[in-house]
């Protein structure tokens, strides 16, 4: 997995989620132990379900550990507003219909479209990076080619 950039808030959230997952290990171990105590494991659906849950939990933990290990916190004091980059709050206008939207460009692990946090590796995020206020950017999205004008770049 490659390096991904996060805010300090994003890294703290990843660490909290990892701790929560690790805290579930004893619960699943207890479920496996209780199911094992019920006898024949070859026909014990409860045991199979607990083992499957344990496997899924360990997979999630491994993924989260990799995310945390490869996370790099962005120094927000180094963010400028001359051109679009990660952590910028960008206001864009759809040239065709005039719709205006504001997004903060973040790493994939922090993306939350409803909260206005757009992953930098999305088609729109990729297209905006490096452009300046007033630029019109062509973005290829599943619905077709869309033009956005960059109205404002902030922090």
C-alpha positions, 0 to 999 in steps of 0.5 A: 500500500502506498503512502496516503496523506491525512490531517492530524484529525484523520490520523486520530480517527484511524487510530481510534478505529483501530483500537476499537477493532482490537478491543473486539478480539477478546469478545470474538475469542470468548464466542469461539470458546463458548461455541467450542464448549457445545460439542462437535465442531463439525456440525456447529454453525455457531462455531463456524460463524464465530471463526468467520467473524474472527477472520473478518476482524483480523483482516480489518485490523491488518488493513487499519494497521497498514493505513496507520503505518503508511499515513503521513500527517500534512502540515497545514501551515504549509498549505497555500491557496495559489493553486489547488492541493490537498487540504484546500477548500475549493469552490467550483461552479459547473459551467453548464448549469451554474451549480456551485459546490465547495469541497475540501480535498482530503486523502481517501481515508477521510473522504466524506461526500456528505460532509463536503470532503472529497477524496483527492484521488477522485476524478474531480479531485485529480482534475482540480489539483494544480489549477488556479482560481479562475481556471476552467477544468475539464473533468471526465466523470461517469456521466460524461465530460463536465467543465468546472470553473474554480471560483475560490481556493481556501484553507 
